[in-house]
């Protein structure tokens, strides 16, 4: 079964909005997410770069840790 859902927000860009959290949750479940950027303009959603994923659980650390631990 295929369904299409749209989430709209007043924010112009997804990464400044709750849509990025919803997008991450869908992506880790292998669900395609496409951002509508404007009339005739779309782009595939990308997982938030600093997100930490364990299975379908996503956390967002308060800062980037470059120590490798």
Wavefront OBJ file of the C-alpha trace (Angstrom):
o trace
v 0.000 0.000 0.000
v 1.357 3.399 -0.953
v 0.345 6.643 0.687
v 1.627 10.156 0.197
v 1.671 12.523 3.165
v 2.651 16.191 3.174
v 3.770 18.121 6.257
v 3.673 21.868 5.837
v 5.256 24.571 7.943
v 5.771 28.318 7.820
v 9.551 27.846 7.869
v 11.005 28.132 4.372
v 13.763 25.571 4.908
v 13.284 22.130 6.502
v 16.374 22.242 8.734
v 14.931 25.187 10.710
v 11.731 23.315 11.474
v 10.291 20.235 13.153
v 10.115 18.697 9.660
v 13.767 17.712 9.990
v 12.944 15.626 13.081
v 10.030 13.941 11.321
v 12.179 13.439 8.228
v 14.945 11.779 10.256
v 12.434 9.443 11.925
v 11.081 8.381 8.543
v 14.503 8.004 6.921
v 15.786 5.586 9.581
v 12.699 3.475 8.823
v 13.631 3.404 5.106
v 10.742 5.676 4.107
v 11.448 8.085 1.255
v 11.232 11.760 2.215
v 11.254 14.586 -0.317
v 11.461 18.255 0.667
v 9.360 20.672 -1.377
v 11.569 23.744 -1.619
v 9.322 25.850 -3.834
v 7.193 25.676 -6.958
v 8.690 22.912 -9.091
v 11.665 22.459 -6.740
v 12.203 19.360 -4.591
v 15.173 17.609 -3.022
v 15.648 14.317 -1.193
v 15.720 14.685 2.587
v 19.084 13.877 4.181
v 19.601 12.628 7.710
v 20.702 15.395 10.084
v 24.530 15.176 10.000
v 24.995 15.129 13.792
v 22.159 12.661 14.461
v 23.169 9.487 16.289
v 21.146 6.502 15.072
v 20.741 3.182 16.868
v 18.152 1.099 15.031
v 15.166 3.414 14.786
v 16.203 5.515 17.794
v 17.698 8.906 16.987
v 19.440 11.205 19.432
v 20.969 14.606 18.873
v 24.044 15.233 21.032
v 24.452 18.734 22.480
v 27.814 19.153 20.731
v 29.991 17.380 18.176
v 32.547 15.025 19.705
v 35.559 14.625 17.427
v 37.464 12.411 19.868
v 36.107 9.195 18.322
v 34.549 8.056 21.594
l 1 2 3 4 5 6 7 8 9 10 11 12 13 14 15 16 17 18 19 20 21 22 23 24 25 26 27 28 29 30 31 32 33 34 35 36 37 38 39 40 41 42 43 44 45 46 47 48 49 50 51 52 53 54 55 56 57 58 59 60 61 62 63 64 65 66 67 68 69
